[in-house]
Amino acid sequence: MSEAVRITRAATKKPKPKDSELGFGTVFTDHMFLADFQEEKGWYDPRIEPYGPLTLDPAAAVFHYAQAIFEGLKAFRGVDGRVRLFRPDKHIERLNNSARRMCIPPLDPDWALRSLVELVGLERDWVPASLGTSLYVRPTIIATEPFLGVRPAKAYVYYVILSPVGAYYAEGMNPVKILVVDKYVRAVPGGVGAAKTGGNYAASLLASEEAHRAGFTQVLWLDGAERRYVEEVGTMNIMFRLGDQVVTPPLTGSILPGVTRDSALNLLREWGLSVSERQIAIDEVIAAARSGRLREAWGTGTAAVISPVGELSYRGERIAINAGRIGELTQRLYQAIVEIQYAKVPDTRGWTLEA
Ligand SMILES: *Cc1c(COP(=O)(O)O)cnc(C)c1O
């Protein structure tokens, strides 16, 4: 699609919350980006409109068969006052991979990148400036065709909404307690675990609720076939520092290929650390924790960047990691990624794009 983006400005602007009042995903900016898809036309009518409700037919395929995908990335106000998106190209690449898995027509990557830059550029005053705050960007595609048959829909809408979000670690970085679940699984081989599709999150809610009720922050998912190999923690990828090596589960199709995971692996390799993407059984993790060989564990994801794991609970046994303190590599990774995001150091890797 090469059409120019049509812009309709909001008649009134919403008040902007103070940085200190920001939470996650409750406040939205004045405008949103939209484009439609029809089989005959492809993607068409890219436009920016005032933020507001969508009108959909109750028979729209998304409501019935969950043909829907999304992304989550952030724009940061750097220490120089400029606004930059973090690795938007990687997020668009993943959106298109999710699209293919869910039989949704992919977007032209250059055009999709432009949609993010134009919208965030228009809403730049909404990007908060305090350290730790950011503008969360949520690109979404849903099937809109009113049809109850089970087949890929012939009509879709792509939209992007923006939400200023507060510092994830407003009270400082705190290691979390994780429950290893073997009663439920998140994804199975051949399933949709590698796609950022709504159904995966609906399917994960019960396990999370049970974990919360038992006093845990997140669940650690095991593989769907044997319930033995570590997959992910909550909506983050997971990494272990075993002796002098960093180990993380490989991208075999049931794990979400995290952009933060990729950033962390790049940095670790640049720093000369030994990194292994391999299957790791929960028994190996527990044994290593007992013997002291498990020095650190952390989750990676856009929301928290890096989240230290202080304790694992598996089959009734609770095991502290690094005595429940933040590990040295965990801290270093967090620092390094955040410094790039806020342009405290020059971006030598082409990870940021000014909006
Ligand atoms: C989004 C997500 C991640 C993290 O991906 P990032 O690109 O690092 O934000 C990991 N696991 C799941 C299940 C996710 O939905």
The ligand as a Gaussian input file, in Angstrom:
#p B3LYP/6-31G(d) Opt

LIG

0 1
 C        5.379000     -10.648000      24.322000
 C        5.806000     -11.899000      24.992000
 C        7.136000     -12.155000      25.384000
 C        8.211000     -11.118000      25.358000
 O        8.455000     -10.576000      24.122000
 P        9.178000      -9.164000      24.017000
 O        9.278000      -8.960000      22.545000
 O       10.509000      -9.299000      24.665000
 O        8.313000      -8.179000      24.689000
 C        7.437000     -13.403000      25.890000
 N        6.506000     -14.349000      26.059000
 C        5.212000     -14.132000      25.731000
 C        4.238000     -15.211000      25.929000
 C        4.826000     -12.894000      25.201000
 O        3.551000     -12.670000      24.907000

